[in-house]
Amino acid sequence: MLSLIKEKWNDILEQMKIENDISEVAFTTWVKYFRPYKVEGNMITISIEKENLVLDPSWFSKKYRMPLIITIAEVLETEFDVQFIIPDLSEKNRISEDAEKTDSESLINAHLNPRYTFETFVVGKNNDIAHATALAVAEDPGIYGNPLFIYGGAGLGKTHLLHSIAHYVLGKHPDYRIIYVTSEEFTNELVHSIQHKQIENFKNKYRNIDMLLIDDIQFIVNKESTQEEFFHTFTTLYESKKQIVISSDKPPKDINGLEDRLITRFKAGLTVDVQPPNYETRMAILKKRAELDNIMVDDESLNYIATNIKSSIRELEGALKQIYNFSRLRKKTINFDLTKEALENIISPEEKRPVTCELIIDTVAEHYNISPDDIKSTKRNKEIAYPRQICMYLCRKMTADSLQAVGNSLGKKDHTTIIHGEKKISDDLKHDENLKNTIDILIKKINPPT
């Protein structure tokens, strides 16, 4: 039986790849190293013959055991169970609960989104070079391209690629010290460390790591202290051959207000861009997201979204979420008519969006990783109350709405509450550099400069 399994093995792996939509990255990284080792009764032992493997067999079992069982039964017309082993582990067998804990802690410490991996990244003509380059950098961090600079418009997948690189590296090197941070967070941490005389702690945190991924570097323009500290952090990591990955909305040479010495260093590595996705890629993205979120949606509805929303992956996924929530609210199956009704207010993304209180609330909620309903609620904890006051401030500054209209948008708040919230933020802005930075970024997100 073992000889028959070996004979059919390539067919089994290829069929498993196709039927379970296993990405080329996952297949070439893991699956192609699976080998049938022995058969005892109805149990097939699979040996994972890959050098320097740091993952535990239980990880492979959780991910690939059931797809293999089903595919083997289909190809051989006989049911088998499977188990995984890693040969010649010897002392490396320490990777079990401790390793899983270490890996989990690594993801948390690096501030990574578990959904942003190469496996969930949809590749098209608009981003294939950026994807291939990011994967190459992840394969050989600090060697192939350093720094890697990824640029492109908002919502096109730059953050997804940064997280994917980190996930991939941690999969091979769980002990790597990786930090993902936005330039806003970097600036705010720096300001806090200066205010509290903890600058050495700041330097130790960012200069004693194996990889730094910094998102939206354009937000450090005209911030002299941030640029100074980032320059020295960059230099320390670069000279130690530690990988640096940077994202921006523009290529280095077009970022006005950035010091020449930083631009020169950014240009010394690899620079790649991501473009808005074409129709085929937009459809693939929508289908992938629907699959990941278990959303049942017909192709006619997906075609409507993909045809009308062209500039941003984030808007594509937001539209899909909108019709899903709308269908749940109406308790109806998603179809073309429901999709058009659900998206009637957002289906013209090419037009410049008017600045409304709803847009401000949605933007602030996303920025603080809370929901718009939280902001409109009566919750009083600081994590909700302060973003709510920022909304009050921005609604008064960026719209012509009356106090009553702003209050209604924020969950029917009294006009005196709006006045208090606006004054609170105005007063804090006089002495809080972190808040100034955050407000500046929110304004750019709400009303992007042309």
C-alpha positions as CSV (number, residue, x, y, z in Angstrom):
1,M,0.0,0.0,0.0
2,L,2.9,2.4,0.8
3,S,4.2,2.0,-2.8
4,L,0.8,2.8,-4.2
5,I,0.5,5.9,-2.0
6,K,4.0,7.1,-3.1
7,E,3.0,6.5,-6.7
8,K,-0.1,8.7,-6.4
9,W,1.4,11.2,-4.0
10,N,2.0,14.1,-6.4
11,D,-1.5,13.7,-7.7
12,I,-2.8,13.8,-4.1
13,L,-1.0,16.9,-3.2
14,E,-2.0,18.7,-6.4
15,Q,-5.6,17.8,-6.0
16,M,-5.5,18.9,-2.3
17,K,-4.0,22.2,-3.4
18,I,-6.7,22.9,-6.0
19,E,-9.8,21.7,-4.0
20,N,-8.8,23.5,-0.8
21,D,-7.5,26.7,-2.5
22,I,-4.1,26.3,-1.0
23,S,-2.0,29.3,-2.1
24,E,1.2,28.8,-4.0
25,V,3.1,30.4,-1.1
26,A,1.8,27.8,1.4
27,F,2.2,25.0,-1.1
28,T,5.9,25.7,-1.9
29,T,6.7,26.6,1.7
30,W,5.1,23.6,3.4
31,V,3.0,21.1,1.4
32,K,5.5,20.1,-1.2
33,Y,7.8,18.8,1.6
34,F,5.1,16.2,2.8
35,R,6.2,12.6,2.2
36,P,4.4,9.3,2.9
37,Y,6.7,7.6,5.5
38,K,4.8,4.5,6.5
39,V,1.4,2.8,6.6
40,E,0.1,0.9,9.7
41,G,-3.5,-0.3,9.4
42,N,-5.5,2.8,8.3
43,M,-2.9,5.3,9.6
44,I,-0.5,7.0,7.1
45,T,2.4,8.7,8.7
46,I,3.5,11.9,6.8
47,S,7.1,13.0,7.2
48,I,7.8,16.7,6.7
49,E,11.2,16.7,5.1
50,K,12.1,20.3,5.2
51,E,15.4,21.5,6.7
52,N,15.5,23.9,9.7
53,L,11.8,23.5,10.3
54,V,10.7,25.3,13.5
55,L,7.0,24.5,13.6
56,D,5.5,21.6,15.6
57,P,3.7,18.7,13.9
58,S,0.5,19.7,15.6
59,W,0.5,22.9,13.6
60,F,0.5,20.9,10.4
61,S,-2.1,18.5,11.7
62,K,-4.6,21.4,12.5
63,K,-4.1,23.0,9.1
64,Y,-3.7,20.0,6.7
65,R,-4.9,16.8,8.3
66,M,-8.5,16.9,7.2
67,P,-7.8,18.1,3.6
68,L,-5.3,15.3,3.3
69,I,-7.7,12.7,4.6
70,I,-10.4,13.8,2.2
71,T,-8.1,14.0,-0.8
72,I,-6.5,10.6,-0.1
73,A,-10.0,9.0,0.1
74,E,-11.0,10.5,-3.2
75,V,-7.8,9.5,-5.1
76,L,-7.3,6.0,-3.5
77,E,-11.0,5.3,-2.9
78,T,-9.9,4.1,0.6
79,E,-10.2,6.0,3.9
80,F,-7.1,6.6,5.9
81,D,-6.2,8.7,8.9
82,V,-3.0,10.7,8.8
83,Q,-0.4,11.9,11.3
84,F,2.6,14.2,10.8
85,I,6.2,13.7,12.1
86,I,9.3,15.8,11.6
87,P,12.3,13.5,11.3
88,D,15.6,14.0,13.2
89,L,14.2,16.7,15.5
90,S,16.2,15.5,18.5
91,E,16.5,18.5,20.9
92,K,14.4,20.6,18.6
93,N,11.3,18.7,19.9
94,R,11.0,21.4,22.5
95,I,8.5,23.1,20.2
96,S,5.1,22.2,21.7
97,E,3.1,24.3,24.1
98,D,6.1,26.6,24.9
99,A,6.6,27.2,21.2
100,E,3.0,27.9,20.6
101,K,3.0,30.4,23.5
102,T,6.1,32.0,22.1
103,D,4.7,32.3,18.6
104,S,1.4,33.7,20.0
105,E,3.3,36.3,22.1
106,S,5.4,37.2,19.1
107,L,2.3,38.0,17.1
108,I,0.9,40.1,19.9
109,N,4.1,41.9,20.6
110,A,4.6,42.7,16.9
111,H,1.0,44.1,16.7
112,L,0.1,41.9,13.8
113,N,-3.4,41.3,12.3
114,P,-3.8,37.5,12.1
115,R,-5.8,37.8,8.9
116,Y,-3.1,39.7,7.0
117,T,-1.0,36.9,5.5
118,F,0.4,36.0,2.1
119,E,-2.3,33.3,1.9
120,T,-5.1,35.8,2.1
121,F,-3.5,38.4,-0.2
122,V,-5.0,38.4,-3.6
123,V,-2.4,38.8,-6.3
124,G,-3.2,40.6,-9.6
125,K,-1.4,42.7,-12.2
126,N,-1.7,45.7,-10.0
127,N,0.4,44.2,-7.2
128,D,2.2,41.1,-8.4
129,I,5.6,42.7,-8.4
130,A,5.1,44.1,-4.9
131,H,3.8,40.7,-3.7
132,A,6.8,38.8,-5.2
133,T,9.3,41.3,-3.8
134,A,7.7,41.2,-0.3
135,L,7.8,37.4,-0.4
136,A,11.5,37.4,-1.4
137,V,12.3,39.8,1.4
138,A,10.4,37.6,3.8
139,E,12.5,34.6,2.6
140,D,15.8,36.3,3.3
141,P,15.2,39.2,5.7
142,G,18.0,41.7,5.8
143,I,19.7,40.3,2.6
144,Y,17.6,40.5,-0.5
145,G,16.1,44.1,-0.3
146,N,16.9,46.4,2.6
147,P,15.1,48.6,3.0
148,L,11.9,47.6,1.2
149,F,9.8,50.6,0.4
150,I,6.2,49.9,-0.7
151,Y,4.1,52.8,-1.9
152,G,0.6,53.3,-3.3
153,G,-2.8,54.9,-2.6
154,A,-4.9,54.3,0.5
155,G,-6.6,51.0,0.8
156,L,-4.6,49.1,-1.8
157,G,-3.0,46.5,0.4
158,K,0.3,48.0,1.6
159,T,-0.5,47.2,5.3
160,H,-1.5,43.7,4.3
161,L,1.9,43.1,2.7
162,L,3.8,44.5,5.8
163,H,1.9,42.1,8.1
164,S,2.3,39.2,5.7
165,I,6.1,39.7,5.7
166,A,6.1,39.6,9.5
167,H,3.9,36.5,9.7
168,Y,6.0,34.7,7.2
169,V,9.3,35.5,9.0
170,L,7.8,34.5,12.4
171,G,6.7,31.2,10.8
172,K,10.3,30.4,10.0
173,H,11.9,32.2,13.0
174,P,9.5,32.4,16.0
175,D,12.2,33.9,18.1
176,Y,12.6,37.0,15.8
177,R,12.0,40.3,17.5
178,I,9.6,42.1,15.1
179,I,7.8,45.4,15.5
180,Y,5.1,46.7,13.3
181,V,4.2,50.3,14.0
182,T,2.5,53.2,12.2
183,S,4.5,56.4,11.9
184,E,1.8,58.0,14.1
185,E,2.5,55.5,16.9
186,F,6.2,55.9,16.5
187,T,5.9,59.7,16.8
188,N,3.5,59.5,19.8
189,E,5.9,57.0,21.6
190,L,8.8,59.4,21.0
191,V,6.9,62.4,22.3
192,H,5.9,60.4,25.4
193,S,9.5,59.2,26.0
194,I,10.8,62.7,25.7
195,Q,8.2,64.1,28.1
196,H,8.9,61.4,30.7
197,K,12.6,61.3,30.2
198,Q,12.6,57.7,28.9
199,I,14.3,58.3,25.6
200,E,16.8,55.5,26.3
201,N,14.0,53.0,26.7
202,F,12.6,54.2,23.4
203,K,16.0,53.7,21.7
204,N,16.4,50.2,23.2
205,K,13.0,49.2,22.1
206,Y,13.5,50.1,18.4
207,R,17.2,49.5,17.9
208,N,17.5,46.0,19.4
209,I,15.1,44.2,17.1
210,D,15.4,41.9,14.1
211,M,12.8,43.6,11.9
212,L,11.0,47.0,11.8
213,L,7.9,47.5,9.7
214,I,6.7,51.1,9.7
215,D,3.5,52.1,8.0
216,D,2.5,55.5,6.4
217,I,5.9,57.1,6.8
218,Q,4.6,60.2,5.1
219,F,3.1,61.3,8.4
220,I,6.5,62.1,9.8
221,V,7.0,65.0,7.3
222,N,7.9,68.3,9.0
223,K,8.3,66.5,12.3
224,E,12.0,67.2,12.9
225,S,12.5,65.3,16.2
226,T,10.7,62.2,14.8
227,Q,12.8,62.3,11.6
228,E,16.0,62.7,13.6
229,E,15.2,59.7,15.8
230,F,14.0,57.6,12.9
231,F,17.1,58.3,11.0
232,H,19.3,57.0,13.8
233,T,17.0,54.0,14.3
234,F,17.1,53.3,10.6
235,T,20.9,53.6,10.5
236,T,21.5,51.3,13.5
237,L,19.2,48.6,12.1
238,Y,20.6,48.9,8.6
239,E,24.2,48.6,9.6
240,S,23.3,45.5,11.7
241,K,21.7,44.0,8.5
242,K,18.3,44.0,10.2
243,Q,15.3,44.2,7.8
244,I,13.4,47.5,7.5
245,V,10.1,47.7,5.6
246,I,8.4,51.0,5.0
247,S,5.1,52.0,3.4
248,S,3.9,55.3,2.1
249,D,1.4,56.9,-0.2
250,K,4.1,58.2,-2.5
251,P,7.6,57.1,-3.7
252,P,10.5,58.5,-1.6
253,K,11.4,61.3,-4.0
254,D,7.9,62.7,-4.0
255,I,7.5,63.0,-0.2
256,N,7.8,66.7,0.4
257,G,9.0,67.7,3.9
258,L,11.1,64.6,4.3
259,E,14.9,65.1,5.0
260,D,17.2,64.4,2.1
261,R,19.3,61.9,4.1
262,L,16.2,59.8,4.8
263,I,15.1,59.9,1.1
264,T,18.6,58.8,0.1
265,R,18.5,55.8,2.5
266,F,15.0,54.8,1.4
267,K,16.0,54.8,-2.3
268,A,19.1,52.6,-1.5
269,G,17.0,49.5,-1.2
270,L,14.0,48.2,-3.2
271,T,11.1,50.4,-4.1
272,V,7.8,48.8,-5.4
273,D,4.3,50.2,-5.9
274,V,0.8,48.8,-5.7
275,Q,-1.8,50.1,-8.1
276,P,-5.6,50.1,-8.0
277,P,-6.8,46.6,-8.9
278,N,-8.3,45.8,-12.3
279,Y,-11.7,44.3,-12.6
280,E,-10.6,40.7,-12.5
281,T,-8.5,41.3,-9.3
282,R,-11.4,43.2,-7.7
283,M,-13.7,40.2,-8.3
284,A,-11.1,37.8,-6.9
285,I,-10.7,40.0,-3.8
286,L,-14.4,40.1,-3.2
287,K,-14.7,36.3,-3.6
288,K,-11.8,35.7,-1.3
289,R,-13.2,38.0,1.4
290,A,-16.7,36.5,1.0
291,E,-15.1,33.1,1.5
292,L,-13.1,34.1,4.5
293,D,-16.1,35.8,6.2
294,N,-18.6,33.0,5.1
295,I,-20.8,35.5,3.2
296,M,-23.2,33.9,0.7
297,V,-23.3,36.4,-2.2
298,D,-24.2,35.9,-5.9
299,D,-21.8,36.9,-8.8
300,E,-24.2,39.5,-10.1
301,S,-23.9,41.4,-6.8
302,L,-20.1,41.0,-6.8
303,N,-20.0,42.2,-10.3
304,Y,-21.9,45.4,-9.4
305,I,-19.5,46.1,-6.6
306,A,-16.4,45.4,-8.7
307,T,-17.6,47.5,-11.6
308,N,-18.4,50.5,-9.6
309,I,-15.8,50.6,-6.9
310,K,-12.4,50.8,-8.5
311,S,-9.9,52.7,-6.5
312,S,-9.6,51.0,-3.1
313,I,-9.5,47.4,-1.8
314,R,-10.7,48.8,1.6
315,E,-13.8,50.3,-0.1
316,L,-14.4,47.0,-1.9
317,E,-14.3,45.0,1.4
318,G,-16.3,47.8,3.1
319,A,-19.0,47.5,0.5
320,L,-19.2,43.7,0.9
321,K,-19.6,44.2,4.7
322,Q,-22.2,46.8,4.1
323,I,-24.5,44.5,2.0
324,Y,-23.9,41.7,4.5
325,N,-25.0,43.8,7.5
326,F,-27.9,45.2,5.4
327,S,-29.1,41.7,4.5
328,R,-29.0,40.7,8.2
329,L,-30.9,43.8,9.2
330,R,-33.6,43.1,6.6
331,K,-33.4,39.3,7.1
332,K,-33.1,38.8,3.4
333,T,-30.8,36.8,1.1
334,I,-28.2,38.9,-0.7
335,N,-29.2,39.5,-4.3
336,F,-28.7,42.2,-6.9
337,D,-31.6,44.4,-5.8
338,L,-30.6,44.3,-2.1
339,T,-27.0,45.1,-3.1
340,K,-28.0,48.2,-5.0
341,E,-30.2,49.4,-2.2
342,A,-27.5,48.8,0.4
343,L,-24.9,50.7,-1.5
344,E,-26.9,53.5,-2.9
345,N,-25.1,56.1,-0.7
346,I,-21.5,54.8,-1.4
347,I,-21.5,53.5,-4.9
348,S,-19.7,56.5,-6.4
349,P,-16.2,56.2,-4.8
350,E,-14.5,58.1,-7.6
351,E,-16.3,61.3,-6.6
352,K,-14.8,63.3,-3.7
353,R,-16.7,62.4,-0.6
354,P,-18.5,65.3,1.2
355,V,-17.3,65.7,4.7
356,T,-20.2,64.7,7.0
357,C,-20.5,63.8,10.6
358,E,-21.1,60.2,9.7
359,L,-17.9,60.1,7.7
360,I,-16.0,61.7,10.6
361,I,-17.5,59.2,13.1
362,D,-16.6,56.2,10.8
363,T,-13.1,57.5,10.3
364,V,-12.4,58.1,14.0
365,A,-13.9,54.8,15.0
366,E,-11.7,52.9,12.5
367,H,-8.6,54.9,13.7
368,Y,-9.3,53.9,17.3
369,N,-10.4,50.4,16.5
370,I,-13.8,50.8,18.0
371,S,-17.3,50.8,16.3
372,P,-19.4,53.8,15.3
373,D,-22.1,52.5,17.6
374,D,-19.6,52.8,20.5
375,I,-19.1,56.4,19.7
376,K,-22.9,57.0,19.5
377,S,-23.5,55.1,22.7
378,T,-23.6,56.4,26.3
379,K,-20.5,54.5,27.3
380,R,-18.3,56.7,29.5
381,N,-15.0,54.8,29.7
382,K,-12.0,56.8,28.3
383,E,-11.4,54.4,25.4
384,I,-14.8,55.5,24.0
385,A,-15.5,58.9,25.5
386,Y,-12.3,60.6,24.2
387,P,-12.7,59.5,20.6
388,R,-16.3,60.7,20.9
389,Q,-15.1,64.1,22.0
390,I,-12.7,64.1,19.0
391,C,-15.7,63.5,16.8
392,M,-17.5,66.5,18.4
393,Y,-14.4,68.7,17.7
394,L,-14.0,67.6,14.1
395,C,-17.7,67.8,13.3
396,R,-17.7,71.4,14.5
397,K,-14.5,72.3,12.6
398,M,-15.1,70.4,9.4
399,T,-18.8,70.6,8.8
400,A,-21.4,73.4,8.8
401,D,-23.8,71.4,11.0
402,S,-25.5,73.0,13.9
403,L,-24.9,71.9,17.5
404,Q,-28.2,70.1,17.4
405,A,-27.4,68.3,14.1
406,V,-24.0,67.2,15.5
407,G,-25.6,66.0,18.7
408,N,-28.2,64.0,16.7
409,S,-25.4,62.3,14.6
410,L,-23.6,61.3,17.8
411,G,-26.6,59.5,19.3
412,K,-28.8,62.4,20.2
413,K,-26.4,64.1,22.5
414,D,-27.4,67.4,24.1
415,H,-25.9,70.5,22.6
416,T,-24.2,71.4,25.9
417,T,-22.4,68.0,25.7
418,I,-21.1,68.9,22.2
419,I,-19.9,72.3,23.4
420,H,-18.1,70.6,26.3
421,G,-16.5,68.0,24.1
422,E,-15.3,70.5,21.5
423,K,-13.8,72.7,24.2
424,K,-12.1,69.7,25.9
425,I,-10.2,68.8,22.7
426,S,-9.4,72.5,21.9
427,D,-7.9,72.9,25.3
428,D,-5.9,69.6,25.1
429,L,-4.5,70.6,21.7
430,K,-2.7,73.6,23.3
431,H,-0.3,71.3,25.1
432,D,-0.7,67.7,23.8
433,E,1.6,67.0,20.9
434,N,0.3,63.5,20.5
435,L,-3.2,64.7,20.1
436,K,-2.1,67.4,17.5
437,N,-0.5,64.6,15.5
438,T,-3.6,62.4,15.7
439,I,-5.9,65.2,14.7
440,D,-3.7,66.1,11.8
441,I,-3.8,62.4,10.6
442,L,-7.5,62.2,11.1
443,I,-8.2,65.3,9.0
444,K,-6.0,63.9,6.2
445,K,-8.0,60.6,6.3
446,I,-11.3,62.4,6.3
447,N,-10.5,64.9,3.6
448,P,-7.4,63.6,1.8
449,P,-5.3,66.3,0.0
450,T,-5.6,66.1,-3.8
